[in-house]
């Protein structure tokens, strides 16, 4: 089993920055994809960004140029640096991992990000 624990959410003003972290523990395969998804009230959960164990990244169009995903494989941790935040970035942000060996997927419990003046 894999456990994912997010941290770093909170309230920030428009134009501000936040950094989310997600620490993975348990039976973690060496080949995996870590990612961040978000879900706003009344909307479906949507992809924000992903990063492979080799460092290949992918971003939703709405966050390109503002958000940066990174990972520390030694610490089994993925980060999401969010800059130039907008009110429409308000959502619960979820960490996600999928093993490229077993194709099992795991979710964190979510962390709230609120962008408001």
N, CA, C and O atoms as a printed pandas DataFrame, in Angstrom:
     atom_number atom_name residue_name chain_id  residue_number  x_coord  y_coord  z_coord
0              1         N          UNK        A               1    0.825   -1.194    0.000
1              2        CA          UNK        A               1    0.000    0.000    0.000
2              3         C          UNK        A               1    0.865    1.252    0.000
3              4         O          UNK        A               1    2.003    1.247    0.469
4              5         N          UNK        A               2    0.301    2.313   -0.533
5              6        CA          UNK        A               2    0.986    3.599   -0.598
6              7         C          UNK        A               2    0.122    4.648    0.093
7              8         O          UNK        A               2   -1.092    4.695   -0.106
8              9         N          UNK        A               3    0.747    5.475    0.893
9             10        CA          UNK        A               3    0.044    6.579    1.536
10            11         C          UNK        A               3    0.615    7.891    0.997
11            12         O          UNK        A               3    1.827    8.049    0.850
12            13         N          UNK        A               4   -0.283    8.818    0.712
13            14        CA          UNK        A               4    0.109   10.137    0.211
14            15         C          UNK        A               4   -0.448   11.189    1.165
15            16         O          UNK        A               4   -1.645   11.204    1.453
16            17         N          UNK        A               5    0.421   12.060    1.649
17            18        CA          UNK        A               5    0.006   13.083    2.600
18            19         C          UNK        A               5    0.404   14.456    2.062
19            20         O          UNK        A               5    1.585   14.761    1.901
20            21         N          UNK        A               6   -0.618   15.279    1.787
21            22        CA          UNK        A               6   -0.383   16.617    1.254
22            23         C          UNK        A               6   -0.244   17.640    2.381
23            24         O          UNK        A               6   -0.739   17.435    3.489
24            25         N          UNK        A               7    0.424   18.720    2.082
25            26        CA          UNK        A               7    0.523   19.851    3.005
26            27         C          UNK        A               7    0.789   21.110    2.193
27            28         O          UNK        A               7    1.184   21.040    1.029
28            29         N          UNK        A               8    0.567   22.266    2.823
29            30        CA          UNK        A               8    0.917   23.532    2.189
30            31         C          UNK        A               8   -0.237   24.351    1.674
31            32         O          UNK        A               8   -0.024   25.461    1.185
32            33         N          UNK        A               9   -1.456   23.848    1.764
33            34        CA          UNK        A               9   -2.594   24.634    1.309
34            35         C          UNK        A               9   -2.884   25.791    2.250
35            36         O          UNK        A               9   -2.275   25.915    3.313
36            37         N          UNK        A              10   -3.825   26.638    1.841
37            38        CA          UNK        A              10   -4.202   27.759    2.684
38            39         C          UNK        A              10   -4.897   28.849    1.910
39            40         O          UNK        A              10   -5.342   28.650    0.779
40            41         N          UNK        A              11   -4.983   30.008    2.539
41            42        CA          UNK        A              11   -5.619   31.180    1.952
42            43         C          UNK        A              11   -4.538   32.136    1.453
43            44         O          UNK        A              11   -3.592   32.448    2.177
44            45         N          UNK        A              12   -4.684   32.595    0.218
45            46        CA          UNK        A              12   -3.704   33.517   -0.362
46            47         C          UNK        A              12   -4.440   34.536   -1.207
47            48         O          UNK        A              12   -5.500   34.242   -1.760
48            49         N          UNK        A              13   -3.886   35.732   -1.311
49            50        CA          UNK        A              13   -4.498   36.775   -2.130
50            51         C          UNK        A              13   -4.184   36.541   -3.598
51            52         O          UNK        A              13   -3.185   35.903   -3.929
52            53         N          UNK        A              14   -5.026   37.051   -4.474
53            54        CA          UNK        A              14   -4.728   36.960   -5.917
54            55         C          UNK        A              14   -3.355   37.541   -6.215
55            56         O          UNK        A              14   -2.972   38.588   -5.694
56            57         N          UNK        A              15   -2.621   36.825   -7.075
57            58        CA          UNK        A              15   -1.257   37.222   -7.399
58            59         C          UNK        A              15   -0.216   36.632   -6.480
59            60         O          UNK        A              15    0.981   36.749   -6.745
60            61         N          UNK        A              16   -0.645   36.003   -5.408
61            62        CA          UNK        A              16    0.276   35.417   -4.454
62            63         C          UNK        A              16    0.762   34.041   -4.865
63            64         O          UNK        A              16    0.452   33.548   -5.950
64            65         N          UNK        A              17    1.539   33.425   -3.965
65            66        CA          UNK        A              17    2.141   32.122   -4.237
66            67         C          UNK        A              17    1.903   31.162   -3.077
67            68         O          UNK        A              17    1.757   31.571   -1.926
68            69         N          UNK        A              18    1.870   29.898   -3.408
69            70        CA          UNK        A              18    1.811   28.815   -2.433
70            71         C          UNK        A              18    2.635   27.659   -2.962
71            72         O          UNK        A              18    2.798   27.495   -4.171
72            73         N          UNK        A              19    3.153   26.856   -2.039
73            74        CA          UNK        A              19    3.868   25.644   -2.421
74            75         C          UNK        A              19    3.235   24.466   -1.710
75            76         O          UNK        A              19    3.192   24.407   -0.481
76            77         N          UNK        A              20    2.743   23.529   -2.508
77            78        CA          UNK        A              20    2.177   22.304   -1.967
78            79         C          UNK        A              20    3.237   21.212   -1.960
79            80         O          UNK        A              20    4.102   21.152   -2.834
80            81         N          UNK        A              21    3.147   20.352   -0.954
81            82        CA          UNK        A              21    4.033   19.193   -0.868
82            83         C          UNK        A              21    3.195   17.948   -0.679
83            84         O          UNK        A              21    2.105   17.998   -0.109
84            85         N          UNK        A              22    3.711   16.833   -1.160
85            86        CA          UNK        A              22    3.047   15.550   -0.985
86            87         C          UNK        A              22    4.115   14.496   -0.732
87            88         O          UNK        A              22    4.955   14.216   -1.587
88            89         N          UNK        A              23    4.061   13.923    0.455
89            90        CA          UNK        A              23    5.024   12.889    0.827
90            91         C          UNK        A              23    4.395   11.518    0.665
91            92         O          UNK        A              23    3.309   11.255    1.182
92            93         N          UNK        A              24    5.081   10.652   -0.056
93            94        CA          UNK        A              24    4.609    9.290   -0.278
94            95         C          UNK        A              24    5.357    8.331    0.631
95            96         O          UNK        A              24    6.555    8.488    0.867
96            97         N          UNK        A              25    4.644    7.344    1.134
97            98        CA          UNK        A              25    5.269    6.312    1.960
98            99         C          UNK        A              25    4.620    4.975    1.653
99           100         O          UNK        A              25    3.518    4.914    1.107
100          101         N          UNK        A              26    5.316    3.906    2.012
101          102        CA          UNK        A              26    4.789    2.582    1.756
102          103         C          UNK        A              26    5.544    1.887    0.635
103          104         O          UNK        A              26    6.733    2.127    0.424
104          105         N          UNK        A              27    4.837    1.025   -0.076
105          106        CA          UNK        A              27    5.455    0.223   -1.141
106          107         C          UNK        A              27    5.448    1.026   -2.438
107          108         O          UNK        A              27    4.512    0.936   -3.233
108          109         N          UNK        A              28    6.494    1.805   -2.640
109          110        CA          UNK        A              28    6.576    2.713   -3.780
110          111         C          UNK        A              28    7.472    2.106   -4.844
111          112         O          UNK        A              28    8.632    1.785   -4.585
112          113         N          UNK        A              29    6.928    1.950   -6.036
113          114        CA          UNK        A              29    7.748    1.407   -7.116
114          115         C          UNK        A              29    8.683    2.485   -7.639
115          116         O          UNK        A              29    8.409    3.678   -7.507
116          117         N          UNK        A              30    9.786    2.055   -8.232
117          118        CA          UNK        A              30   10.782    3.003   -8.735
118          119         C          UNK        A              30   10.290    3.745   -9.966
119          120         O          UNK        A              30   10.753    4.846  -10.261
120          121         N          UNK        A              31    9.351    3.140  -10.683
121          122        CA          UNK        A              31    8.799    3.779  -11.866
122          123         C          UNK        A              31    7.360    4.173  -11.582
123          124         O          UNK        A              31    6.486    3.319  -11.441
124          125         N          UNK        A              32    7.128    5.453  -11.501
125          126        CA          UNK        A              32    5.782    5.931  -11.200
126          127         C          UNK        A              32    5.585    7.332  -11.763
127          128         O          UNK        A              32    6.532    7.996  -12.185
128          129         N          UNK        A              33    4.362    7.747  -11.756
129          130        CA          UNK        A              33    4.014    9.108  -12.143
130          131         C          UNK        A              33    3.317    9.752  -10.948
131          132         O          UNK        A              33    2.339    9.221  -10.420
132          133         N          UNK        A              34    3.830   10.888  -10.538
133          134        CA          UNK        A              34    3.210   11.657   -9.472
134          135         C          UNK        A              34    2.509   12.860  -10.080
135          136         O          UNK        A              34    2.959   13.418  -11.081
136          137         N          UNK        A              35    1.416   13.245   -9.472
137          138        CA          UNK        A              35    0.695   14.369  -10.044
138          139         C          UNK        A              35   -0.169   15.100   -9.043
139          140         O          UNK        A              35   -0.376   14.658   -7.913
140          141         N          UNK        A              36   -0.660   16.225   -9.495
141          142        CA          UNK        A              36   -1.605   17.020   -8.735
142          143         C          UNK        A              36   -2.875   17.199   -9.554
143          144         O          UNK        A              36   -2.825   17.496  -10.747
144          145         N          UNK        A              37   -4.002   17.014   -8.899
145          146        CA          UNK        A              37   -5.307   17.261   -9.476
146          147         C          UNK        A              37   -6.018   18.247   -8.562
147          148         O          UNK        A              37   -5.615   18.446   -7.416
148          149         N          UNK        A              38   -7.072   18.859   -9.071
149          150        CA          UNK        A              38   -7.841   19.751   -8.228
150          151         C          UNK        A              38   -9.327   19.622   -8.524
151          152         O          UNK        A              38   -9.734   19.248   -9.624
152          153         N          UNK        A              39  -10.121   19.941   -7.516
153          154        CA          UNK        A              39  -11.569   19.863   -7.658
154          155         C          UNK        A              39  -12.195   21.065   -6.984
155          156         O          UNK        A              39  -12.111   21.239   -5.768
156          157         N          UNK        A              40  -12.823   21.887   -7.801
157          158        CA          UNK        A              40  -13.555   23.041   -7.300
158          159         C          UNK        A              40  -14.988   22.629   -7.005
159          160         O          UNK        A              40  -15.465   21.635   -7.552
160          161         N          UNK        A              41  -15.689   23.376   -6.146
161          162        CA          UNK        A              41  -17.082   23.027   -5.824
162          163         C          UNK        A              41  -17.945   22.936   -7.078
163          164         O          UNK        A              41  -17.939   23.832   -7.922
164          165         N          UNK        A              42  -18.683   21.839   -7.179
165          166        CA          UNK        A              42  -19.574   21.647   -8.313
166          167         C          UNK        A              42  -18.909   21.213   -9.598
167          168         O          UNK        A              42  -19.570   21.082  -10.628
168          169         N          UNK        A              43  -17.597   20.986   -9.549
169          170        CA          UNK        A              43  -16.880   20.589  -10.757
170          171         C          UNK        A              43  -16.221   19.226  -10.568
171          172         O          UNK        A              43  -16.068   18.738   -9.448
172          173         N          UNK        A              44  -15.839   18.629  -11.686
173          174        CA          UNK        A              44  -15.140   17.352  -11.627
174          175         C          UNK        A              44  -13.669   17.578  -11.293
175          176         O          UNK        A              44  -13.118   18.654  -11.524
176          177         N          UNK        A              45  -13.055   16.546  -10.751
177          178        CA          UNK        A              45  -11.625   16.596  -10.462
178          179         C          UNK        A              45  -10.869   16.672  -11.792
179          180         O          UNK        A              45  -11.171   15.941  -12.736
180          181         N          UNK        A              46   -9.891   17.562  -11.847
181          182        CA          UNK        A              46   -9.181   17.805  -13.102
182          183         C          UNK        A              46   -7.674   17.797  -12.889
183          184         O          UNK        A              46   -7.173   18.140  -11.818
184          185         N          UNK        A              47   -6.976   17.398  -13.931
185          186        CA          UNK        A              47   -5.514   17.358  -13.901
186          187         C          UNK        A              47   -4.940   18.757  -13.779
187          188         O          UNK        A              47   -5.403   19.688  -14.438
188          189         N          UNK        A              48   -3.928   18.899  -12.933
189          190        CA          UNK        A              48   -3.171   20.144  -12.855
190          191         C          UNK        A              48   -1.787   19.938  -13.480
191          192         O          UNK        A              48   -1.383   20.676  -14.378
192          193         N          UNK        A              49   -1.073   18.927  -12.991
193          194        CA          UNK        A              49    0.268   18.668  -13.501
194          195         C          UNK        A              49    0.707   17.268  -13.097
195          196         O          UNK        A              49    0.268   16.736  -12.078
196          197         N          UNK        A              50    1.581   16.679  -13.910
197          198        CA          UNK        A              50    2.162   15.376  -13.587
198          199         C          UNK        A              50    3.662   15.412  -13.847
199          200         O          UNK        A              50    4.161   16.239  -14.610
200          201         N          UNK        A              51    4.369   14.494  -13.191
201          202        CA          UNK        A              51    5.804   14.357  -13.409
202          203         C          UNK        A              51    6.167   12.890  -13.271
203          204         O          UNK        A              51    5.763   12.229  -12.314
204          205         N          UNK        A              52    6.932   12.381  -14.232
205          206        CA          UNK        A              52    7.347   10.983  -14.181
206          207         C          UNK        A              52    8.575   10.845  -13.281
207          208         O          UNK        A              52    9.174   11.834  -12.857
208          209         N          UNK        A              53    8.927    9.603  -13.006
209          210        CA          UNK        A              53   10.104    9.350  -12.179
210          211         C          UNK        A              53   11.383    9.800  -12.884
211          212         O          UNK        A              53   12.421    9.960  -12.242
212          213         N          UNK        A              54   11.314   10.004  -14.201
213          214        CA          UNK        A              54   12.479   10.507  -14.943
214          215         C          UNK        A              54   12.452   12.026  -15.087
215          216         O          UNK        A              54   13.384   12.621  -15.627
216          217         N          UNK        A              55   11.369   12.655  -14.597
217          218        CA          UNK        A              55   11.320   14.112  -14.607
218          219         C          UNK        A              55   10.547   14.747  -15.740
219          220         O          UNK        A              55   10.545   15.971  -15.875
220          221         N          UNK        A              56    9.893   13.948  -16.554
221          222        CA          UNK        A              56    9.074   14.503  -17.624
222          223         C          UNK        A              56    7.799   15.089  -17.043
223          224         O          UNK        A              56    7.104   14.434  -16.266
224          225         N          UNK        A              57    7.493   16.324  -17.421
225          226        CA          UNK        A              57    6.340   17.017  -16.838
226          227         C          UNK        A              57    5.244   17.262  -17.866
227          228         O          UNK        A              57    5.478   17.275  -19.074
228          229         N          UNK        A              58    4.049   17.454  -17.341
229          230        CA          UNK        A              58    2.877   17.757  -18.158
230          231         C          UNK        A              58    1.988   18.687  -17.339
231          232         O          UNK        A              58    1.804   18.484  -16.139
232          233         N          UNK        A              59    1.433   19.721  -18.002
233          234        CA          UNK        A              59    0.624   20.707  -17.293
234          235         C          UNK        A              59   -0.711   20.941  -17.995
235          236         O          UNK        A              59   -0.816   20.837  -19.218
236          237         N          UNK        A              60   -1.708   21.253  -17.211
237          238        CA          UNK        A              60   -2.949   21.753  -17.777
238          239         C          UNK        A              60   -2.681   23.126  -18.379
239          240         O          UNK        A              60   -1.860   23.885  -17.862
240          241         N          UNK        A              61   -3.371   23.444  -19.469
241          242        CA          UNK        A              61   -3.150   24.721  -20.146
242          243         C          UNK        A              61   -3.380   25.900  -19.205
243          244         O          UNK        A              61   -2.698   26.921  -19.301
244          245         N          UNK        A              62   -4.328   25.758  -18.311
245          246        CA          UNK        A              62   -4.715   26.872  -17.440
246          247         C          UNK        A              62   -3.638   27.255  -16.425
247          248         O          UNK        A              62   -3.693   28.340  -15.846
248          249         N          UNK        A              63   -2.652   26.367  -16.204
249          250        CA          UNK        A              63   -1.628   26.656  -15.197
250          251         C          UNK        A              63   -0.232   26.801  -15.798
251          252         O          UNK        A              63    0.714   27.140  -15.086
252          253         N          UNK        A              64   -0.095   26.551  -17.087
253          254        CA          UNK        A              64    1.217   26.667  -17.723
254          255         C          UNK        A              64    1.794   28.067  -17.540
255          256         O          UNK        A              64    1.114   29.076  -17.729
256          257         N          UNK        A              65    3.067   28.090  -17.168
257          258        CA          UNK        A              65    3.739   29.367  -16.951
258          259         C          UNK        A              65    3.552   29.927  -15.561
259          260         O          UNK        A              65    4.238   30.876  -15.182
260          261         N          UNK        A              66    2.628   29.356  -14.785
261          262        CA          UNK        A              66    2.387   29.842  -13.417
262          263         C          UNK        A              66    2.741   28.791  -12.364
263          264         O          UNK        A              66    3.245   29.125  -11.292
264          265         N          UNK        A              67    2.476   27.529  -12.674
265          266        CA          UNK        A              67    2.720   26.438  -11.732
266          267         C          UNK        A              67    3.928   25.629  -12.193
267          268         O          UNK        A              67    4.177   25.487  -13.390
268          269         N          UNK        A              68    4.670   25.103  -11.226
269          270        CA          UNK        A              68    5.799   24.232  -11.524
270          271         C          UNK        A              68    5.740   22.998  -10.635
271          272         O          UNK        A              68    5.682   23.107   -9.411
272          273         N          UNK        A              69    5.753   21.830  -11.255
273          274        CA          UNK        A              69    5.782   20.579  -10.510
274          275         C          UNK        A              69    7.216   20.069  -10.476
275          276         O          UNK        A              69    7.950   20.172  -11.459
276          277         N          UNK        A              70    7.603   19.516   -9.328
277          278        CA          UNK        A              70    8.939   18.944   -9.190
278          279         C          UNK        A              70    8.867   17.784   -8.202
279          280         O          UNK        A              70    7.870   17.610   -7.501
280          281         N          UNK        A              71    9.926   17.002   -8.157
281          282        CA          UNK        A              71    9.930   15.870   -7.234
282          283         C          UNK        A              71   11.327   15.631   -6.710
283          284         O          UNK        A              71   12.323   15.955   -7.358
284          285         N          UNK        A              72   11.378   15.054   -5.517
285          286        CA          UNK        A              72   12.621   14.619   -4.891
286          287         C          UNK        A              72   12.487   13.119   -4.697
287          288         O          UNK        A              72   11.822   12.663   -3.767
288          289         N          UNK        A              73   13.117   12.358   -5.572
289          290        CA          UNK        A              73   12.953   10.899   -5.520
290          291         C          UNK        A              73   13.536   10.306   -4.235
291          292         O          UNK        A              73   13.035    9.297   -3.738
292          293         N          UNK        A              74   14.570   10.913   -3.704
293          294        CA          UNK        A              74   15.173   10.407   -2.473
294          295         C          UNK        A              74   14.215   10.533   -1.288
295          296         O          UNK        A              74   14.244    9.725   -0.360
296          297         N          UNK        A              75   13.367   11.561   -1.339
297          298        CA          UNK        A              75   12.404   11.790   -0.259
298          299         C          UNK        A              75   11.000   11.315   -0.616
299          300         O          UNK        A              75   10.076   11.438    0.188
300          301         N          UNK        A              76   10.838   10.769   -1.828
301          302        CA          UNK        A              76    9.503   10.333   -2.290
302          303         C          UNK        A              76    8.477   11.443   -2.101
303          304         O          UNK        A              76    7.379   11.221   -1.590
304          305         N          UNK        A              77    8.857   12.628   -2.521
305          306        CA          UNK        A              77    8.017   13.806   -2.328
306          307         C          UNK        A              77    7.845   14.547   -3.648
307          308         O          UNK        A              77    8.784   14.676   -4.433
308          309         N          UNK        A              78    6.640   15.025   -3.873
309          310        CA          UNK        A              78    6.349   15.843   -5.050
310          311         C          UNK        A              78    5.871   17.200   -4.567
311          312         O          UNK        A              78    5.190   17.319   -3.548
312          313         N          UNK        A              79    6.246   18.220   -5.326
313          314        CA          UNK        A              79    5.921   19.587   -4.973
314          315         C          UNK        A              79    5.135   20.257   -6.096
315          316         O          UNK        A              79    5.247   19.884   -7.264
316          317         N          UNK        A              80    4.342   21.249   -5.718
317          318        CA          UNK        A              80    3.676   22.082   -6.713
318          319         C          UNK        A              80    3.863   23.535   -6.288
319          320         O          UNK        A              80    3.245   23.997   -5.328
320          321         N          UNK        A              81    4.717   24.243   -7.011
321          322        CA          UNK        A              81    4.913   25.661   -6.769
322          323         C          UNK        A              81    3.889   26.422   -7.589
323          324         O          UNK        A              81    3.861   26.318   -8.815
324          325         N          UNK        A              82    3.055   27.183   -6.913
325          326        CA          UNK        A              82    1.976   27.906   -7.573
326          327         C          UNK        A              82    2.208   29.407   -7.429
327          328         O          UNK        A              82    2.188   29.947   -6.323
328          329         N          UNK        A              83    2.427   30.065   -8.552
329          330        CA          UNK        A              83    2.649   31.504   -8.573
330          331         C          UNK        A              83    1.523   32.201   -9.325
331          332         O          UNK        A              83    0.758   31.566  -10.051
332          333         N          UNK        A              84    1.433   33.499   -9.143
333          334        CA          UNK        A              84    0.414   34.305   -9.838
334          335         C          UNK        A              84   -0.965   33.677   -9.694
335          336         O          UNK        A              84   -1.697   33.530  -10.673
336          337         N          UNK        A              85   -1.308   33.315   -8.488
337          338        CA          UNK        A              85   -2.571   32.617   -8.239
338          339         C          UNK        A              85   -3.767   33.502   -8.539
339          340         O          UNK        A              85   -3.749   34.711   -8.309
340          341         N          UNK        A              86   -4.802   32.866   -9.058
341          342        CA          UNK        A              86   -6.041   33.527   -9.435
342          343         C          UNK        A              86   -7.195   32.951   -8.626
343          344         O          UNK        A              86   -7.098   31.823   -8.142
344          345         N          UNK        A              87   -8.282   33.695   -8.468
345          346        CA          UNK        A              87   -9.436   33.138   -7.741
346          347         C          UNK        A              87   -9.926   31.817   -8.326
347          348         O          UNK        A              87  -10.408   30.951   -7.595
348          349         N          UNK        A              88   -9.805   31.663   -9.633
349          350        CA          UNK        A              88  -10.260   30.420  -10.258
350          351         C          UNK        A              88   -9.358   29.230   -9.963
351          352         O          UNK        A              88   -9.679   28.108  -10.356
352          353         N          UNK        A              89   -8.234   29.448   -9.279
353          354        CA          UNK        A              89   -7.395   28.344   -8.826
354          355         C          UNK        A              89   -7.898   27.766   -7.506
355          356         O          UNK        A              89   -7.376   26.758   -7.029
356          357         N          UNK        A              90   -8.904   28.397   -6.920
357          358        CA          UNK        A              90   -9.466   27.905   -5.668
358          359         C          UNK        A              90  -10.057   26.509   -5.865
359          360         O          UNK        A              90  -10.890   26.291   -6.745
360          361         N          UNK        A              91   -9.616   25.583   -5.040
361          362        CA          UNK        A              91  -10.051   24.187   -5.158
362          363         C          UNK        A              91   -9.399   23.367   -4.052
363          364         O          UNK        A              91   -8.512   23.842   -3.343
364          365         N          UNK        A              92   -9.855   22.137   -3.922
365          366        CA          UNK        A              92   -9.124   21.153   -3.128
366          367         C          UNK        A              92   -8.114   20.487   -4.065
367          368         O          UNK        A              92   -8.477   19.982   -5.127
368          369         N          UNK        A              93   -6.878   20.492   -3.669
369          370        CA          UNK        A              93   -5.796   19.928   -4.477
370          371         C          UNK        A              93   -5.432   18.540   -3.931
371          372         O          UNK        A              93   -5.187   18.362   -2.738
372          373         N          UNK        A              94   -5.408   17.574   -4.843
373          374        CA          UNK        A              94   -5.140   16.190   -4.472
374          375         C          UNK        A              94   -3.839   15.715   -5.106
375          376         O          UNK        A              94   -3.565   15.980   -6.276
376          377         N          UNK        A              95   -3.057   15.017   -4.320
377          378        CA          UNK        A              95   -1.862   14.349   -4.809
378          379         C          UNK        A              95   -2.261   12.981   -5.359
379          380         O          UNK        A              95   -3.176   12.337   -4.846
380          381         N          UNK        A              96   -1.577   12.554   -6.390
381          382        CA          UNK        A              96   -1.917   11.294   -7.061
382          383         C          UNK        A              96   -0.634   10.579   -7.454
383          384         O          UNK        A              96    0.335   11.204   -7.886
384          385         N          UNK        A              97   -0.641    9.277   -7.299
385          386        CA          UNK        A              97    0.478    8.465   -7.761
386          387         C          UNK        A              97   -0.058    7.267   -8.522
387          388         O          UNK        A              97   -1.037    6.649   -8.104
388          389         N          UNK        A              98    0.574    6.938   -9.632
389          390        CA          UNK        A              98    0.270    5.701  -10.333
390          391         C          UNK        A              98    1.577    4.962  -10.574
391          392         O          UNK        A              98    2.556    5.525  -11.064
392          393         N          UNK        A              99    1.561    3.675  -10.211
393          394        CA          UNK        A              99    2.732    2.844  -10.435
394          395         C          UNK        A              99    2.746    2.382  -11.884
395          396         O          UNK        A              99    1.733    1.911  -12.401
396          397         N          UNK        A             100    3.894    2.517  -12.537
397          398        CA          UNK        A             100    4.021    2.058  -13.914
398          399         C          UNK        A             100    4.367    0.583  -13.987
399          400         O          UNK        A             100    4.543    0.035  -15.075
400          401         N          UNK        A             101    4.466   -0.071  -12.819
401          402        CA          UNK        A             101    4.692   -1.518  -12.782
402          403         C          UNK        A             101    3.374   -2.244  -12.550
403          404         O          UNK        A             101    3.049   -3.177  -13.283
404          405         N          UNK        A             102    2.614   -1.834  -11.549
405          406        CA          UNK        A             102    1.355   -2.497  -11.229
406          407         C          UNK        A             102    0.141   -1.765  -11.781
407          408         O          UNK        A             102   -0.951   -2.329  -11.856
408          409         N          UNK        A             103    0.336   -0.484  -12.173
409          410        CA          UNK        A             103   -0.741    0.389  -12.625
410          411         C          UNK        A             103   -1.789    0.634  -11.556
411          412         O          UNK        A             103   -2.920    1.011  -11.865
412          413         N          UNK        A             104   -1.424    0.424  -10.311
413          414        CA          UNK        A             104   -2.305    0.799   -9.221
414          415         C          UNK        A             104   -2.162    2.301   -8.982
415          416         O          UNK        A             104   -1.082    2.873   -9.128
416          417         N          UNK        A             105   -3.280    2.921   -8.612
417          418        CA          UNK        A             105   -3.292    4.364   -8.402
418          419         C          UNK        A             105   -3.700    4.690   -6.972
419          420         O          UNK        A             105   -4.480    3.971   -6.347
420          421         N          UNK        A             106   -3.156    5.784   -6.476
421          422        CA          UNK        A             106   -3.409    6.192   -5.108
422          423         C          UNK        A             106   -3.690    7.699   -5.056
423          424         O          UNK        A             106   -3.184    8.474   -5.867
424          425         N          UNK        A             107   -4.510    8.081   -4.079
425          426        CA          UNK        A             107   -4.850    9.489   -3.879
426          427         C          UNK        A             107   -4.520    9.922   -2.461
427          428         O          UNK        A             107   -4.601    9.130   -1.522
428          429         N          UNK        A             108   -4.149   11.182   -2.316
429          430        CA          UNK        A             108   -4.044   11.781   -1.005
430          431         C          UNK        A             108   -5.403   12.263   -0.537
431          432         O          UNK        A             108   -6.405   12.120   -1.237
432          433         N          UNK        A             109   -5.424   12.837    0.656
433          434        CA          UNK        A             109   -6.703   13.240    1.249
434          435         C          UNK        A             109   -7.137   14.622    0.781
435          436         O          UNK        A             109   -8.287   15.014    0.983
436          437         N          UNK        A             110   -6.230   15.359    0.160
437          438        CA          UNK        A             110   -6.571   16.672   -0.369
438          439         C          UNK        A             110   -6.191   17.801    0.571
439          440         O          UNK        A             110   -6.193   17.643    1.792
440          441         N          UNK        A             111   -5.867   18.942   -0.021
441          442        CA          UNK        A             111   -5.573   20.143    0.764
442          443         C          UNK        A             111   -6.253   21.334    0.095
443          444         O          UNK        A             111   -6.194   21.483   -1.125
444          445         N          UNK        A             112   -6.890   22.168    0.885
445          446        CA          UNK        A             112   -7.669   23.291    0.352
446          447         C          UNK        A             112   -6.759   24.457    0.002
447          448         O          UNK        A             112   -5.906   24.861    0.793
448          449         N          UNK        A             113   -6.957   24.986   -1.192
449          450        CA          UNK        A             113   -6.303   26.220   -1.619
450          451         C          UNK        A             113   -7.399   27.230   -1.935
451          452         O          UNK        A             113   -8.269   26.968   -2.765
452          453         N          UNK        A             114   -7.357   28.368   -1.283
453          454        CA          UNK        A             114   -8.344   29.411   -1.503
454          455         C          UNK        A             114   -7.625   30.692   -1.899
455          456         O          UNK        A             114   -6.755   31.182   -1.178
456          457         N          UNK        A             115   -8.004   31.227   -3.062
457          458        CA          UNK        A             115   -7.404   32.465   -3.557
458          459         C          UNK        A             115   -8.480   33.538   -3.499
459          460         O          UNK        A             115   -9.447   33.508   -4.260
460          461         N          UNK        A             116   -8.302   34.472   -2.600
461          462        CA          UNK        A             116   -9.336   35.489   -2.378
462          463         C          UNK        A             116   -8.733   36.703   -1.701
463          464         O          UNK        A             116   -7.799   36.598   -0.906
464          465         N          UNK        A             117   -9.291   37.863   -2.036
465          466        CA          UNK        A             117   -8.849   39.079   -1.379
466          467         C          UNK        A             117   -9.728   39.376   -0.165
467          468         O          UNK        A             117   -9.510   40.371    0.526
